[in-house]
Amino acid sequence: MSLRSIKQTIPALETSDGAGVRIKRSLGQHQNIRLDPFLMLDEFGSDQPRDYIAGFPSHPHRGFETVTYMIEGHMLHEDHLGNRGNLKNGGVQWMTAGRGIVHSEMPRQESGQMRGFQLWLNLPAAEKMKPAGYRDIQPEDIPAITVDGGLVKLIAGTVTLEGQEHLGAVNGGSTRPLYADIHLEPGKETLLPVSPELDGLLYLYAGEASLVSDEGSRALQASAASILSPGDSIRVGAGENGARLLLIAGKPIGEPVVQYGPFVMNTREEIEQTLRDYRDGRLTA
């Protein structure tokens, strides 16, 4: 067993996106701050309607996938394919932009807390122009696995514990994404396997937690992407108030990334073609 340690910490910066929604962005705050195959990780959370009410009106994407995980709140997804999904507490929307999609994500609440995450997952060159797709994953369809010290909600990927393989709500894909929401009880610790083929990070969003490795114990910074060193497992311990954190990992693609706003391709020429396609109405043709 080789325990992973913290290689780098990327604090999330406050910014805004969409029509003025306040967010905290770790991965993706600059185009050279990424973790292959992940392009961006945003945390949104506020009980002030002015911070989220304008939402994300209709906008295009090409070349990657978006994964939106709602902790609290209610948001409506609509796209040009006719998909319509209500994202509520504990639900996930997994959207494959592929060759092109135009969608909106708009709050369906006028008050109260809205909190969650959006992750951008890159696609390899061979898959960037595949047909767009959409999955609306309900909370009850996300496996909840009891582990020493707490609970793991397995959104994507596989985890093997005590010889038993547990499958997430989403599986497969060339980048083999692993996405888990870990809930630890106060003062408790858990050990989870993470394939050495995957690059990964932890994101602490509630409570206090430390990552234990051969180098000792190191506290995780809240609202920051803690990039993990190579290894095959993580050992995480919670503070006196417990902890909630995301484990996100994937197989690196190892290809050039050229991004222009909501379009992510491999070359500048492909971006220029994408802009022409969008201008001429061919992005979603």
Buried (B, 14 or more C-beta within 10 A) or exposed (E): EEBBBBEEBBEBEEEEBBEEBBBBBBBBBEEEBBBBBBBBBBBBBBEEBEBBBBBBEEBBBBBBBBBBBBBBBBBBBBBBBEBEBBBBEBBBBBBBBBBBBBBBBBBEBEEEBBBBBBBBBBBBBEBBBEEBBBBBBBBEBBBBBEBEBBBBBBBBBBBEBEEEEBEBBBEEBEBBBBBBBBBBBBEBBBBBBBBEEBBBBBBBBBBBBBBBBEEEEBBBBBBBBBBBBEBBBBBBBBBEEBBBBBBBBBBBBEBEBBBBEBBBBBEEEBBEBBBEBBEEEEBBE
